[in-house]
Amino acid sequence: MAKPELMDFDKALELYEPVLGFEVHVELNTATKMFSDAPNFFGGEPNTNITPVDLGLPGSLPVVNEQAVRYSISLGLALGCSIAESSRFARKNYFYPDLAKNYQISQYDEPIAYRGSVDVELEDGRSFTIPIERAHMEEDAGKLTHVGGSTGRIQGAEYSLVDYNRAGVPLVEIVTDIIYGAEKDAPELAKAYVSTIRDIVIALGISDARMERGNLRCDANISLSPRGSGILGTRTETKNVNSLRSVERAIRYEIQRQAAILSAGGTITQETRHWHEDTGRTSAGRPKSDADDYRYFPEPDLLPVQPSAELIEELRAALPEAPALRRRRLKGEWGFTDLEFRDVVNSGLLNELAETVAAGAAPQAARKWWTGEIARLANAAGVDSSSLVTPQQVAELIELVEAGTLTDRLARQVLEGVIAGEGSPAEVVEKRGLAVVSDDTALLAAIDEALAAQPDVLAKIRDGKVQAAGAVIGAVMKAMRGQADAARVRELVLERAQ
Amino acid sequence: MSTANDLIHLPAADLAERLASGDVSSVEATQAHLDRIEAVDGDVHAYLHVAADAALERAAEVDRLRAEGDAGLGPLAGVPVAIKDVLCTLDMPSTAGSRILEGWVPPYDATVVRKLREAHLIPLGKTNMDEFAMGSSTEHSAYGPTRNPWDLDRIPGGSGGGSAAAVAAFEAPFALGSDTGGSIRQPAAVTGSVGVKPTYGGVSRYGAIALASSLDQVGPVSRTVLDSALLHDVIGGHDPRDSTSIPDTWPSMADAARAGRREGALDGMRIGVVKQLNGEGFQAGVTQRFTEALTMLEGAGAEIVEVDAPHFEYAIAAYYLILPAEASSNLAKFDSVRFGLRVNPAGGGTVEQVMAATREAGFGPEVKRRIILGTYALSAGYYDAYYGSAQKVRTLIQRDFDAAFGRVDVLVTPSAPTTAFRLGEKLDDPMAMYLNDLTTIPANLAGVPGIGLPIGLAPEDGLPVGIQFMAPARADARLYTVGAALEGILEDRWGGPLLSQAPELAVATAGGTN
């Protein structure tokens, strides 16, 4: 595949206005599936968490999961939506082997939540309001594994296997209105939006919200409108965007790609695009026309969903703090500077930090670890920080440093061990033998050896040149393979000079 | 001791009494019916599957429980029953009359089947039907037609011709059917039996292979009104697995049927003759018997009133848009991926090609016709004109019912416009076939209950004629009262049930004579 032409981003923005739209799918973490009593657990042996309903066996009938309805209402309220007095499920008809009934039960013209908005903050602190068109309930499809091809995709495969464990997992799809005015912030805004949705569903406790596991999936629609034309461009819908970073990159890429095509006199094909994390590009998926005919009609096996006003008010009263308000509160509590706090938010690590602090760590130490070493490792691995370690592990690590068991340097090694799956920080310390040597006898022996090698040092210290101790401290730390507390070593060296 | 011939002619209620008294064992009753099936079903072909061994085993189990004095046995314990093949059964194939499900044994029981088992009834087997319940003659079964016990050259009605013929041929005392537009009531009419389509939501649809979800309803087929009521009491009631199931508790249908046999049961009952379905233009003998029945009802104290239901004339048109639309979606799951027939095109193929080859080979012409019709009716650009308009007509028909039931307690029509027609007579004329359900379809569109029962033989062909009563939603009990009352009057006149006038069927083997 020839490398596609890309236009310089700033140049693209000069010529075109990016117009955005997002469809975010949130997998709800209910105990059972959307329409059956099978466990809502994806993974494990294929085709084990299924019932006749999930397989679409003849005669089987769906029953709506009440918990999923409650979660959907809560999410709708958190997005500032109105909750429909009566909403309805419909059938979306199309043949595909991962869709057991060959129709998906989804809400169509009568969603449970409609017309809302959500405020998202950009890195520089500016706030942007994203209009929400609707949030509706639906069921997930099964998972296909294509066998025999080189790419793992359907092209070239000999046969495909279907796992229906995911079939019927409850989803809420959040659809934005068309978003104008993002301009050069479009990539960042996209990331901030998805991050905010993630914050909201985590705060509500209704989803595990792990993008890398597909709990949270973003389809990003983008088109370019030539400046001054007032004409909307043809849009593409980019899928397979599995991290916050990818959301940002994918939008930037599509703007550059579309701008190059348009400026060369070409036309954009209305289609889905597949994001490739490794190459940082999108490739053409299937053509998608507005005329795709899913032959929607009201699902006759289900009654309309009619939540009582009491239920809605009960759920409204139980809503957690809005993410924007929460951020303001946490910044104050932690005593962070604007810059420090923004750094945390922009890294998408606010929840990790909050949980780390909740687990007993000092806010500054938690910030230092998450935005420093952990972020560096995550970046290198191309994954989200939250997939590497848990806040509990980080809090434990910080505690070990505070207690003097670990130096920062040792703690970084312990962190690597934790990420490598060697166990909790304490277990890694134990297994790797990384604890600081706090036995003064051992330290003094090393100090005496170093002093013997550098006989002039003691005299310099006694002459008031305390910084001369540095050379000895360095030698001792080296001898102890870093497993010593430098401050303690310094104390002991100075004692020897007296 | 009873002869086997006695046992197969007993209504289920009487057989249940004999079983309870210990006069007859369930094994004897079951064996008598199995022998009868053996003897006549070669000609009638009411059954697609007979579970003789399992039936006798269950019967022996009930006899053992009864001998032990088990107080938990229901009133129908040990009575044999036939089950329409549209219902999922754990231990018997469930094909819905289609090649695409040939040999498929579901991993679960339909709720109504589970209830039969819990009430210790004895399933004899699965009965024939038009493929996926699409038809009015059972000629659309992929496994060959069922024949009418009154005249083997004639159709037994459909789609539930197998259940109706089994009951009319004394191959089962009663049976389960399903009714989407008349599939219980029309076969009952042409075989001289009784059939009830309960209120939509009154009986669970879980495990009933769907034709049109908003119209389908499972119900009883029998030779007497009381027997249908007894079966209805077993299968009815709320099922959390069916979201459209009504959560109410229901009165005893059997009590309602017994009340119909009391003196003065029809006193003051207001019965509405639907102006649009008053028998005019129907087969002469149908109109004649219907008119006589009205006179009898009036004579028994009922008040006959004519009511106008102006939108009923659009019922068939609306029905043949709503049904195919829902069916086209319901039948999409038959794609060979998870169950049922799989046809691989020569030289292999993509999943789409395998699906297409399977559906081409597995579905019969009537099923394909309705899938195409329904797919079209739901298509963008046509939805409003077809499916949307049909739903509006449905609402208007519901309003017609509401208005009518503001004036009368029940509505009455002939069950079908003609008596049983000949096999093959309407097979190539779908419209003529569809018109058979003219009188039964409105009840399905409105979700109200209907009962069909025999009112005599048409003078011109000596074949059974049926009458239908309809009641407001949830007033199923009222139908059993009216039905049983009229049945009593007629049986007094005939000197017994109408089916005792049916011709003797040729007996194929020596089985069943002990």
HADDOCK unambig.tbl for C-alpha pairs under 7 A between the chains (distance, minus, plus):
assign (segid A and resid 56 and name CA) (segid B and resid 333 and name CA) 6.76 0.50 0.50
assign (segid A and resid 58 and name CA) (segid B and resid 209 and name CA) 5.18 0.50 0.50
assign (segid A and resid 59 and name CA) (segid B and resid 88 and name CA) 6.87 0.50 0.50
assign (segid A and resid 59 and name CA) (segid B and resid 206 and name CA) 5.85 0.50 0.50
assign (segid A and resid 59 and name CA) (segid B and resid 207 and name CA) 3.85 0.50 0.50
assign (segid A and resid 59 and name CA) (segid B and resid 208 and name CA) 4.62 0.50 0.50
assign (segid A and resid 59 and name CA) (segid B and resid 209 and name CA) 4.02 0.50 0.50
assign (segid A and resid 59 and name CA) (segid B and resid 210 and name CA) 5.97 0.50 0.50
assign (segid A and resid 60 and name CA) (segid B and resid 206 and name CA) 5.84 0.50 0.50
assign (segid A and resid 60 and name CA) (segid B and resid 207 and name CA) 5.57 0.50 0.50
assign (segid A and resid 61 and name CA) (segid B and resid 206 and name CA) 6.05 0.50 0.50
assign (segid A and resid 61 and name CA) (segid B and resid 241 and name CA) 6.79 0.50 0.50
assign (segid A and resid 61 and name CA) (segid B and resid 242 and name CA) 6.26 0.50 0.50
assign (segid A and resid 63 and name CA) (segid B and resid 241 and name CA) 6.41 0.50 0.50
assign (segid A and resid 63 and name CA) (segid B and resid 242 and name CA) 6.89 0.50 0.50
assign (segid A and resid 63 and name CA) (segid B and resid 243 and name CA) 5.74 0.50 0.50
assign (segid A and resid 93 and name CA) (segid B and resid 329 and name CA) 6.85 0.50 0.50
assign (segid A and resid 97 and name CA) (segid B and resid 337 and name CA) 6.77 0.50 0.50
assign (segid A and resid 100 and name CA) (segid B and resid 333 and name CA) 6.63 0.50 0.50
assign (segid A and resid 101 and name CA) (segid B and resid 332 and name CA) 6.50 0.50 0.50
assign (segid A and resid 101 and name CA) (segid B and resid 333 and name CA) 4.51 0.50 0.50
assign (segid A and resid 102 and name CA) (segid B and resid 332 and name CA) 5.61 0.50 0.50
assign (segid A and resid 102 and name CA) (segid B and resid 333 and name CA) 5.54 0.50 0.50
assign (segid A and resid 293 and name CA) (segid B and resid 379 and name CA) 6.70 0.50 0.50
assign (segid A and resid 293 and name CA) (segid B and resid 380 and name CA) 6.16 0.50 0.50
assign (segid A and resid 295 and name CA) (segid B and resid 378 and name CA) 5.17 0.50 0.50
assign (segid A and resid 295 and name CA) (segid B and resid 379 and name CA) 5.26 0.50 0.50
assign (segid A and resid 295 and name CA) (segid B and resid 380 and name CA) 6.52 0.50 0.50
assign (segid A and resid 300 and name CA) (segid B and resid 213 and name CA) 5.78 0.50 0.50
assign (segid A and resid 300 and name CA) (segid B and resid 214 and name CA) 5.45 0.50 0.50
assign (segid A and resid 301 and name CA) (segid B and resid 213 and name CA) 6.12 0.50 0.50
assign (segid A and resid 301 and name CA) (segid B and resid 243 and name CA) 6.63 0.50 0.50
assign (segid A and resid 301 and name CA) (segid B and resid 244 and name CA) 6.53 0.50 0.50
assign (segid A and resid 302 and name CA) (segid B and resid 243 and name CA) 5.64 0.50 0.50
assign (segid A and resid 302 and name CA) (segid B and resid 244 and name CA) 6.41 0.50 0.50
assign (segid A and resid 303 and name CA) (segid B and resid 243 and name CA) 6.66 0.50 0.50
assign (segid A and resid 303 and name CA) (segid B and resid 244 and name CA) 6.53 0.50 0.50
